[in-house]
Amino acid sequence: MNKSKVNKAIQVALVEDDPNLRANLTAMLNSSSGFHCQGAYADGKSALRGIPASRPDVVLMDINLPGMLGTDCVRQLKEITPNLPVLMLTVYEDSEQIFKSLMSGATGYLLKRTPKDKLLEAIREVDAGGAPMSRQIARRVVSFFQKVNELPSDTQKPSVVVSLTERENEVLAALAKGYAYKEIADQLKISFETVRTHLRTIYEKLHVHSRTEAVLKYLGR
């Protein structure tokens, strides 16, 4: 691959213990325009040695790693490089594993069966400051918190979201239900860029840095 192309590409690091899947993901990234696999690690310890030094744009992280769980690796990575976005790519879709991953600092959460085009789209989104999560996973996150706290009604919102405008609350409510940015734009009949602008303002007002943190505040947790 041409060096100038690599420099413009999104630099991705993989942390995956399955050698076949690691090789397949590496090949997929390097054969996709705009992406480059900067490093591939078989376990958390090697990832912690290599990733902070190489500074990739995005990390794809498995959960079930030998010696150290992916959630623990994420937590330690975030202590060293707090702004590094980590996208969990795993077979687990139970609420507890999702919750642990997001609380450890993961920016997004996708299943390994996610189609190639959706995975690449998610990497682009997280590199651009988003927090990709399939609707199915987002609904599980919401469901997890609804067990102990109902979604706020229009008349009783957590104090942290009272400062939001009516439109910002509509955007945040749609986000909490698992809708993608484009779906929110279509639903509210506004542009994709307007959704992104609203989200930036929402993040600033709520003092959060990701979709997950915003949703958790909306749910009053």
BELPE-V73495 format. One record per residue. N is the residue number from 0. RES is the residue in one letter. OMEGA is omega in radians with two decimals (NA if undefined). Layout:
N/RES/OMEGA ; N/RES/OMEGA
//
This chain:
0/M/3.13 ; 1/N/-3.03 ; 2/K/-3.13 ; 3/S/3.13 ; 4/K/3.13 ; 5/V/-3.11 ; 6/N/3.14 ; 7/K/-3.09 ; 8/A/3.02 ; 9/I/-3.11 ; 10/Q/-3.04 ; 11/V/3.01 ; 12/A/3.13 ; 13/L/2.99 ; 14/V/-3.01 ; 15/E/-3.06 ; 16/D/3.13 ; 17/D/-3.04 ; 18/P/3.14 ; 19/N/3.13 ; 20/L/3.11 ; 21/R/3.13 ; 22/A/-3.13 ; 23/N/3.12 ; 24/L/3.10 ; 25/T/3.14 ; 26/A/3.14 ; 27/M/-3.13 ; 28/L/-3.08 ; 29/N/3.12 ; 30/S/-3.13 ; 31/S/-3.12 ; 32/S/3.10 ; 33/G/-3.13 ; 34/F/3.07 ; 35/H/3.09 ; 36/C/-3.08 ; 37/Q/-3.13 ; 38/G/3.13 ; 39/A/-3.05 ; 40/Y/-3.07 ; 41/A/-3.13 ; 42/D/-3.08 ; 43/G/-3.09 ; 44/K/3.13 ; 45/S/3.11 ; 46/A/-3.14 ; 47/L/3.08 ; 48/R/-3.00 ; 49/G/-3.01 ; 50/I/-3.13 ; 51/P/-3.14 ; 52/A/-3.06 ; 53/S/3.07 ; 54/R/3.07 ; 55/P/3.09 ; 56/D/-3.07 ; 57/V/3.03 ; 58/V/2.98 ; 59/L/-2.99 ; 60/M/3.00 ; 61/D/3.10 ; 62/I/-3.01 ; 63/N/-3.12 ; 64/L/3.11 ; 65/P/3.06 ; 66/G/-3.11 ; 67/M/3.12 ; 68/L/3.12 ; 69/G/3.13 ; 70/T/3.10 ; 71/D/3.12 ; 72/C/3.11 ; 73/V/-3.11 ; 74/R/-3.13 ; 75/Q/3.09 ; 76/L/-3.10 ; 77/K/3.07 ; 78/E/-3.12 ; 79/I/-3.11 ; 80/T/-3.02 ; 81/P/-3.10 ; 82/N/-3.12 ; 83/L/3.13 ; 84/P/3.13 ; 85/V/3.14 ; 86/L/3.11 ; 87/M/3.11 ; 88/L/-2.92 ; 89/T/3.08 ; 90/V/-3.06 ; 91/Y/3.07 ; 92/E/3.09 ; 93/D/-3.02 ; 94/S/-3.09 ; 95/E/3.14 ; 96/Q/3.10 ; 97/I/-3.12 ; 98/F/-3.13 ; 99/K/-3.13 ; 100/S/-3.10 ; 101/L/3.12 ; 102/M/3.12 ; 103/S/3.07 ; 104/G/3.11 ; 105/A/-3.11 ; 106/T/-3.13 ; 107/G/-3.03 ; 108/Y/3.13 ; 109/L/3.10 ; 110/L/-3.10 ; 111/K/3.11 ; 112/R/3.09 ; 113/T/3.13 ; 114/P/-3.08 ; 115/K/-3.07 ; 116/D/3.12 ; 117/K/3.12 ; 118/L/3.12 ; 119/L/3.10 ; 120/E/3.14 ; 121/A/3.11 ; 122/I/3.09 ; 123/R/-3.09 ; 124/E/-3.12 ; 125/V/3.09 ; 126/D/-3.13 ; 127/A/3.10 ; 128/G/3.12 ; 129/G/-3.14 ; 130/A/-3.05 ; 131/P/3.12 ; 132/M/3.13 ; 133/S/-3.12 ; 134/R/3.13 ; 135/Q/3.14 ; 136/I/-3.14 ; 137/A/3.14 ; 138/R/3.08 ; 139/R/3.10 ; 140/V/3.13 ; 141/V/-3.14 ; 142/S/-3.13 ; 143/F/-3.10 ; 144/F/3.11 ; 145/Q/3.12 ; 146/K/-3.11 ; 147/V/-3.08 ; 148/N/-3.12 ; 149/E/3.04 ; 150/L/-3.10 ; 151/P/3.09 ; 152/S/-3.14 ; 153/D/-3.07 ; 154/T/-3.11 ; 155/Q/-3.13 ; 156/K/3.02 ; 157/P/-3.07 ; 158/S/-3.08 ; 159/V/-3.11 ; 160/V/3.14 ; 161/V/-3.10 ; 162/S/-3.12 ; 163/L/3.06 ; 164/T/3.14 ; 165/E/3.14 ; 166/R/3.12 ; 167/E/3.08 ; 168/N/3.11 ; 169/E/3.12 ; 170/V/-3.12 ; 171/L/3.11 ; 172/A/3.12 ; 173/A/3.11 ; 174/L/-3.12 ; 175/A/3.12 ; 176/K/3.04 ; 177/G/-3.13 ; 178/Y/3.07 ; 179/A/-3.10 ; 180/Y/-3.12 ; 181/K/3.13 ; 182/E/3.10 ; 183/I/3.12 ; 184/A/3.14 ; 185/D/-3.09 ; 186/Q/-3.09 ; 187/L/3.13 ; 188/K/3.05 ; 189/I/-3.10 ; 190/S/3.09 ; 191/F/-3.13 ; 192/E/3.09 ; 193/T/3.08 ; 194/V/-3.14 ; 195/R/3.12 ; 196/T/3.11 ; 197/H/-3.11 ; 198/L/3.10 ; 199/R/3.13 ; 200/T/3.12 ; 201/I/-3.14 ; 202/Y/-3.14 ; 203/E/-3.09 ; 204/K/-3.11 ; 205/L/-3.13 ; 206/H/3.11 ; 207/V/-3.09 ; 208/H/-3.11 ; 209/S/3.08 ; 210/R/-3.08 ; 211/T/3.14 ; 212/E/3.14 ; 213/A/-3.14 ; 214/V/3.14 ; 215/L/3.10 ; 216/K/3.12 ; 217/Y/-3.14 ; 218/L/3.06 ; 219/G/-3.12 ; 220/R/NA
//
